[in-house]
Each structure stands twice: as C-alpha cells, then as structure tokens.
Amino acid sequence: MATRTRKPIRDEKSGGNVFADLGLPHPEQELLKAELTLQIYRLIRKRGLKQAEAGKILGIKQPHVSALMRNRAGSFSVERLMNFLAALGQNVHITVKPARKKHGEVSLVA
C-alpha cells in the first residue's frame, strides 16, 4: 500500500471582508447584505416564526424567506433588507460622516 503525502494547507490573512478577499464585485455591498440578512435570520429564529409566518410579515413568499434563512440575499437590495428589518419591528438608522481615509467604508452596527 502506497503512502500518501499530504500537501500543506495554505492560509491567507483576511482583509476583513471575505467578499473583497475573493475578488467579488461590490464587496462592501455584499458584506452589508450578509450582515443585514444575519439580523433578519436571528429575529425570525428568536421569535420562533415559521417561514410562512415570516413571509406574511415581510410581504414575500415562503421560498424567498427560505432563501434569506440560508443567507441567499443576492436578489434583495440593501433597501429591501432594511425594510424587512423595519417590518420585524427594528429601527434602522443610516449615519453618514467623513472618512479618515481617502475611501470610506460601509458597516453595520447591531
């Protein structure tokens, strides 16, 4: 029986945004969508809502709630995700202030 040699696992330090690390387009927007989706997921789970019940609250069909629960928010805009949070009884605030660097950043504080 031949002995297998294992290749060493290569790792890289993240820049803080996995979407940027992967070279995807619009990484700040994708990260924001992922963070908003996580908040929606947590609220639905915390309330023990079934997907059909959550769909009625959010104004979407159950399959779309299922996609949200699996972090598949690609078809929803940031604005729509913020509206879902508002429908779930959350206040959503947007704050704009000068950046310290040449290029600003987008972040979510929950």
Secondary structure, 3 states (H helix, E strand, C coil): CCCCCCCCCCCCCCCCCHHHHCCCCCHHHHHHHHHHHHHHHHHHHHHCCCHHHHHHHHCCCHHHHHHHHCCCCCCCCHHHHHHHHHHCCCCCCCCCCCCCCCCCCCCCCC
